[in-house]
Amino acid sequence: MSITLSGLLIGVGVAAILLTVITGLIFKDGHKSWLMTYLQNYTGALFIFSGLVKAVDPLGTAYKMEQYFSEFAYTFEPTWFGFLAPIFPWFSNYSVVFSVVMIVFEIVLGLMLVMGVKGKLTSWLFLGLVGFFTFLTGFTYLTGYVPEGGNFFNFGSWREYNANNMKVTDCGCFGDFLKLEPKVSFFKDVALLFPAFYFVLRHKDMHEWFSDKVRWSILGVSTVGLLFYCFSNYVWDLPHEDFRPFKINTDVASIREAEEDAAASVQITDWTLENTNTKEVITIPTATYYAGLSSEYAKEKGWKVLDQIKTEPSLKPTKISDFDIKDYEGYEVTYNYLDPEAGQNFMIVSHKTYGHPEFSKITVQDTTFITDTVEVAGVELPQIVRSIGEIKSVEKEVVDYIWDADWKADYVNQIKPLLEQAQKDGHAVSIVFGGADKAMVDDFAAETGIKADYYNADDILLKTIVRSNPGIVLWENGKIEYKWHKNKLPNYDEIKSIYLK
């Protein structure tokens, strides 16, 4: 079941009305203002819901933070703020920590608003968090005005808004439960600034539930429980609810075909052009553009295409449209999984390989040979003679890969036995890496002794497919039969008895 932002906000509004009535009837002593009580309950319920749908999948929020950190580093590096750029890769290394802390903080803050804990402190915390969210979504939205190759802080280069210019296309406010365009997210956060400032100015009017001791006890228990819940959704197991397109029982082949057909039916209605000589920007219909392509809108006259305005596809594309797997020779192997007669096969996914190259130099003997011709009695043609001219020692650089011990152990102790037994039963097996070249993969195969088909794919795609590294996906005729976290992988006999045919 899909839900829209307006539907969500209405649902939160109804919940806030019920909480406000309860507050007025049951907690009469702590109730002072109907408007304040309603705003507390509305924003509190919104934050609790927003946090919970992200707590289902903390890695999703962490990956979104990595995107933000990468974009910040790229944007700040060539400016006066370049000294800040090195901070963001460091932040990216701890994105999961930031994700869990932010999610738990958001939910706890929502509880503090609903129960009326420490009105002044809660007001300032709420203003700070909303301000932070507004900065993130505002930055993302405004990058739509920055042309390709431009820098955010070069305001003179800004052009008309183009959503295709945004590097982060979804704020992640509600995780994968509800995708919002940055523009919508930004205005949502701007709207939340109004109650945020109201809370700061009128925090003495905030209602209170229960006694001070009970409120803090609820917050303490909730914090511990939320941390445990977040960890259970990525450290020990896959998210207990999957909002992503590659969920279990999804017919990826059919959906991909439908999305491709919808994309193929999209029509270009208008073209946005810029004249590099005069800086004039115009938008013209497709027929006009093609009619003047060799005359008034020719490249020779300085015109270049900024954007194409297209009709909306009948089916909105998901990450399934980007499902693209290649072998290390560059050949497409996606059909190995989407073939309706592919049968059952195991895909092992690692969006990131935890190994690094270590370079060293070794000394080898380099021999130089001398080739000459000699006349041999009784032989008409001269004979070629090859002799050793010089032997010298030279240094040669070699590379060896150092693999993370725990990550390698997951493959050797869990994945390898599974794949060997699956192969023995005639099932196809493959390992799909993100961000690893052939030399690295060859070394990994030699180190682990795992014999399988090794493929590569976009790391973001692999992160979307399964929230585990390594993660195990069982395919059957283009459909995702089941997925396992590395720490919840059953033995092969159990998988065979339940899932294999």
N, C-alpha and C positions, 0 to 999 in steps of 0.2 A: 504494500500500500504506500503510495507516494503522498507527500504532504507539501504544501506551499508555505512560504513565510507568513502570508496573511492568515492562513489556517492555523499555523502554530501560535501566532500572536493572539488570535481570538481564543484559542484553547487556554493559553496562559492567563488571558484576561478573565475567563470564566473561573479558573482556579483561584485567581486573586480575589474575585468577588466572594467566593465561598470562604476563603481564609479571612477576609475582612469581616464578614458576618460572624464567623466564629470568634474572632478577636473582640468584636463589640459585645457579643453575648456572654462569652466565658471569661475573658480577661478584661473585665470592665475597669478595674483599678489601674491597669497599665495603658488603657486606651485614652488618647487625647484629641486626635484629629482624624476624621474619616478620610480626608485626602491623603494625609501622611501615611495612614495605615494601608490604604489601597496601593500607594506607590511602593511602600516597603514590600508588600506581598507580591506585587506584580514584578518588580525588578528581582526580588529574591527568588521567586518561582522560575523566572526566566534564566537566572544564573544557575540554579540547581539543575534545571533541565539541560541547559547548554553544557554544563560540566559533565553530567552523567552520560550523555551520548558521546562525549569524547573519552570518558573513563573506560568505555567499552573497548576502545582501541587507542591506547596511549601512543603506540608507535606511529599511528597516522598523524597525530599532532606533532610528534617529534620530526617526522619527515617534512611536514609543512614548515616547521621552524628552520630546518636545514635549508629549505628553499629561500626563506626570508634572509637568513644569514648570508647565503651565497650572493643574493641580489644586493644586500647592503655592502658587502665587501667590494663587489664590482662597481657599485655606484660611488662609494666614498674614495676609492683608491686614487683616481686621477684628480681629486679636488684638494682644497685646502684642508679638508677633513681626512686626508689620506692616512694620517697617523692612527686613525681608528680602524682602518681596514684589517690589520692583522688580528684584531680582537675577534672578529666574527668567525674565522675558521676554528678558533679555540672554542668559542661558544658552540659551534656545530658539533664538536666532539662530545659535548655534554647535553645535546638536544633532548635526549630521553629524560634526563634528570629534570631539565627545565619543564618538559612536558608534564611529567607527573606532578611536580610542585605546583605548576600553574593550574592544572585541572583540579587538584584537591583544594587549592586556595579559592578557586572560583566557586566550587560547591559550598565550602565552609562559609565563604562570604555571603552566599545566598541564604544559608541557614541563619547567619548572624542578622541579616536584614529581616527575615521572617519572624525571628524570636525577639529582635530588638536588643541585641547584645552590645553594650558599650556604644551608645549612639554616636558620640563624637568620633571615636576611633573608626567605627564601621563606615561612617559618612566619608571620611578622608580616604579610607582604603578603597571604597567603591569609586570615588572620584578618580583616584590614581589608576585603578585597573581599567575603567572606562576610557580614561585619557590615553592609556597605553594601547588599548584596542583601536581607538580612533586614529592614533598615529600610524599603526600598522595598516589598517584598511585604507586610510587616506593616502598613504604613500603608494600602496599598490594601485589604487584607483587612478591616482594622478599620473602614474607611469604610462597610462593610456594616451597621454598627451605628448609623450616623448617619442620622437621618431626613431626608427631602427638605426642603431649605431650612435644615437645621441646620449647625452648624460642628463640625468634628472636635474642637476643644479645649473645646467646651461639653459636658463629659462627662456632666453631669446630664440632657442631652436624649437620650442614647443609648437606643435601643430594641432589640428582638429583631433578630438578624441577618437582613438581607434583601439578597441579591446584587444586586437591582435598584438599590440605593442607591449602588453603586460606580461612580465615574466612569471608572476604568480597570479594565476587566473582564478583562484578560489581562496577565500580567507581562512577556511577551516573553522569558522565560528561554531558550527554544529557538526564538526567532523564530517564523516561520509553520510550521515543521516540526512542532511539537507545541504545541498550545494548552493551557495549564494555568490552572485557576482560581486566583486570588490566594490563596485559602485553602490549596490544595494546595502552591502555590509557597512560601508562608510556612513551612509545616511542613517542607518539604524543606530550606529554608535553615536553619531551627532545628536540624535533624538534622546539617547540615554544620558547625555550630558546635562539635560534640563533637570531630571530628577536628581542627578548627582549633585548639582549645585544647590538644589533645593534642600537636600539632606544636610549639606554642610551648613547652610544658613539657618535651618530650622530643626536641627538634630534634637533639640529638647522636646519636640513634639512627637518623637518616635515612641511607638507603643512597645510594651515589654511583655513577653510570655514567661511564665514560671518564675521561680526564684533565681537569684544569681548563681547559686551553686548548681541547680539543675541545668541551667543553660550551658554553663561551662562543661558540665559532665557530658551533655549531649554532644557538644563540639569535640570534646576529647575522644569519645567513643567513635564518632563519625569520622574523624581524621584517621584514626588507626584502621577502621574498617575500609575507608576509601583507598588508603595506601595498599592494603591487602588486595582489594578488588582490582586496582590498576595493575599490580604485579601479576595477578592471576591471568590477566588478559594479554600478557606478552612474555613474561619470564617463564611461566610454567605451562601455559597453554595458549591456543589461539583465542581471539576475541569470542566471547560467548554468543555475541550477536554480530553477524557480518552484514554490513551495509554496502559493501563494495560489489562491483559487477561480477567478480569471479567467485561468487559464493557457491557452496556445495549444491549440486543438482542443476547448475546453470548449463544450458545448452549453448555453449560458446560459439559453436559453428553456425547455428541458425541465427543467433543474434548478430554475429559479425556480418553474415551475408545480408541481413535485413538493413543493417546500418550502412553497409557499402552501397546497397541499392538506393537508399534514401539520399546518400551523399551524391550519387551519380545523377539524381534527378534535380539537384540544385541548379538554379539558373543565375547567371550574372546579369543583373539589371542595369547597373551603373558602374562607371569607373571614376576614381578620383585621381586627377593628374596634377603635377606641379611643374611649372616652367623654371628650370634651373637658372635661366638668365634674368627673368623678371620677378621670380619668387611667387608668381600668381598661382593660386590653387583653385581648380575648378572641378565640378562633378557633372558628368555628361552621361546620357543613356548609352547603352551598349551599341545600338545601331549607329549612333552618331560617332562613337569612338572608332569603330571599324571602318566607317565611311571615310574618315579623315586620317586614318593611320598612315597613309603614304603622302599626306599633304599637310594640312594645318596642325595635326597632332603628331607629326613625325619626330623621331629622336633627334634628327638633325636640327630641328627648330627648338631644341632644349626641353622637350616634354618627357617626363618620366612618370611611371605609374606609382602612386602612393598606396592605393587600396582598391579592392573590388567589392562592390556592394552586391550581396547575393540574397536569394530567397532563402527562407528558413527550411531546413530539411524536415520531411514529414516525421522522421524519427531522430531524436537528439542523440548524437554520438556519445558513447562512453569510452572508457579505456579499452574496451574490447576491440574497438576499431584500430587500436594501436598494437594489437596482439601480433607480433612479428618476431619470429625466431630464425636465426641463421646459424649455419655451421661455420667453422673457422677457415673455410675456403671462400666464404662470402655467399654461399648458395642458400636460398630460401628453404626452410624445412618446416615451416608453420603447418603445412598440410599433414605432417606426420601425426599431429594431435587432432586436427579438425576433420580428417578423412572419416566419413560415415562408416567406413569398414576397417578403421584402424585397430579395432579391438581395444583391449585394456593395456595401458602402458603407464609406467611410473616416470614422473618428471620430478627430479630433485632440483630445487631452486635455491640459489644463493645470490642475492642482489649485490653482495659485496664479498670479495675474497680476502681473507685475513692472512695475507702473506706479503712480504716485501723482499725486493731483490738485494742481495749482498754481493758486491763486486770485489774481486780479488785478482791478483796477478800471479801467474805461474811461469816458471822458466821452462822453455822447451828447446830442443835442438833443431835448428834450422839448417838444412843441408842445401848447398848450392852445387848444381851439376854443370859440367862443361860438355857441350856437344861438339863433335868434330867429325870430319870425314877423312877416311884413309883409303889409299889404293891397296888393293889386295891382288896378289899375283894370281892370274888365271880367272879373275872375276872382271867382267867388262865394266860394271858400274861401281863407283866409289861406295864404300860402306860407312854407315853412321856409327860412331863410337861415342858412348856416353860415360863420363868418368866423374868422380867426386872432385869438385873444385875446392870447396871450403865448408867446414862445419863450425857453426857458432851458436852460442846460447842467446836466445831472445826472450823477452817478456811478453806474455799474452794475457789479455784481460778475459776473465771468465765470470759468469754470473751464476749464483746459486740462490734459491728462494728459501727464506726462513718463514715457516708457517706457524701461526698461532697454535700452541699445543692443544688447547681445549677444542678449538674449532676443527682441527685436524682429527682429534680423537672422536668427535661426533661422526665424522665420515667413516673412519676406520672401524669403530666399534658398533655403530648403529646402521649407517647407510650401506656400507659394503656388504654385510651379511644379507640384508634385505634384497639388494640388487642381484647378488649371486643366486639366491634362491628363486627370485622372480625370473631371471634369465634361464635357469634350469627348467622352469615350467613353461618356457616359451614366450614370456612377456617381454616386450620392448622396454628398455630402460635408457634414460638420458639424464644428463646433468646440465643445467643451464646457468651460466655465470653472467654476472653483470660487471663490466669494467675489467676484464682479464684478457690479456693477449694470448696468442697461441703458445709462446714460449713458457708463459706462466702455467697454462693449462697442462702442457706436456710434462712440466716438472711436477705438478700436483698429481697427475695420473701415475707417474713413476714412483713418487713418494708414498702414495696410498695404495697402489696396486689395484685401483678400481678400474675395471674395464667396462666402459660405457660409451655411448655417443655423447660427445661434449659439444654444446652449443652456446651461443651468446645472445643476449637481448638487452634492451634498455633497462637500466637499474630501477627506474620509477615503475615501469611495467611489472617487474618482478616483485617489487615491494607491494604492489597492488594485489597481485595474485595470492600471495601467502605471507602472513606476518611472522615469519620464522626464518632463521638462517643457520643451518639449512632447513628448508621446509619441504614437505613431501606431498605431492599432488598425484592422485590416481585419476587418469583420464579413461573414458570409454566412448569411442565413436564421436569425438567432438564435444563431449559433455564432461564436466567435472564431477566425478563420482564421489570423491572424498578428499579431505585434506587433513594433514597431521602436523602438529608442532613437533620439533625434534625431541622435546622432553615428554611427549605423550605418544610416541610411536609404538604401537603394539608389535609383538613378534610376528614373523611372517606367517606362521601357521594360523594365528588369530585373524590376520588380514585375509588370508586365503579362505578361511571358513565363512567369513561374513561378506566380503566384498568381491572376491574373484570368482570367475565362472569357468 
